[in-house]
């Protein structure tokens, strides 16, 4: 039993692969009116965060060649790269995914951009969308 209140699964952020943040940021910031949130680089990507209610839009720009984002853009072009869900219990959710036959990219959680434990699920098990799971 945990004493932590259960908050339920919800969207933490959408990762959008872009070739260049300065080309795309004005749309989200100035047209949609989302405020910018400073985020550290991660996984070979520069990241611009934009707050949309309780969720974020993360613009992911390749910082180095052969990074996951660079490879994604080479293969598919810019667009939605992944959806990140906050879950109450990351370990339990990963175990449930594994038991359901979901292909895991991370068998065990690792520390992500915001210092939280995260794990990725393979798109071939999730309707074609790369899914990131994150702790609150
Ligand atoms: Zn993410």
Boltz pocket constraint, residues with backbone or C-beta under 6 A from the ligand:
constraints:
  - pocket:
      binder: B
      contacts: [[A, 13], [A, 15], [A, 58], [A, 82], [A, 84], [A, 132]]
      max_distance: 6.0
